[in-house]
């Protein structure tokens, strides 16, 4: 009897864990053509030109208001960074996003986001916040960009995919996070969302190994 109960408990706990693991975050970062670094749990690319996706799972979370993109810059300064609205042919993506608007910048810890090995890094030069606007569309399929596949094969939800072509010069590393809030239509309660540490992205300098990236930046 006890053995059957133990087996049942194991099955139930495994099912709950699997359900949680399969959950799609409200906000995600994906870099098209990037490699998922399992040590830092980040989509990484060494290309100076790439397409950055900010993905909102609107069908599950509801509209996400005033979405912000936090861009963190590492190095000595004087680099070039551009963020140009684009679309992708990798998934259905009929909507060209509006141009991001620079909201502000700072140094050291971010006023909203946790440190997570980025804002406490002594090589951080500064960060910038860009307003992307509300995510309310459900015109694109949404998957879990968790690195389990090079590119997802299952897209169970629908939401908004904002694509931006990024060009970077002169910085050692540029890191991307997204965040903001939903509002419960029943009681007006706001819920804050951010890209999980396992669903962010960056352009690092090109060391001899990704282990060197972790060692160099304390990730």
FENGI-V722803 format. One record per run of one state. SS is the DSSP state (helix for helix, strand for strand, loop for the rest). FROM is the first residue (numbers start at 1). LEN is the number of residues. If there is no record, write none. Layout:
ss: (SS/SS)
from: (FROM/FROM)
len: (LEN/LEN)
//
This chain:
ss: (loop/helix/loop/strand/loop/strand/loop/strand/loop/strand/loop/helix/loop/strand/loop/strand/loop/strand/loop/strand/loop/strand/loop/strand/loop/strand/loop/strand/loop/strand/loop/helix/loop)
from: (1/2/23/27/32/35/38/42/46/49/57/58/62/64/75/80/87/101/107/124/136/140/143/157/170/173/184/190/195/200/204/210/218)
len: (1/21/4/5/3/3/4/4/3/8/1/4/2/11/5/7/14/6/17/12/4/3/14/13/3/11/6/5/5/4/6/8/2)
//
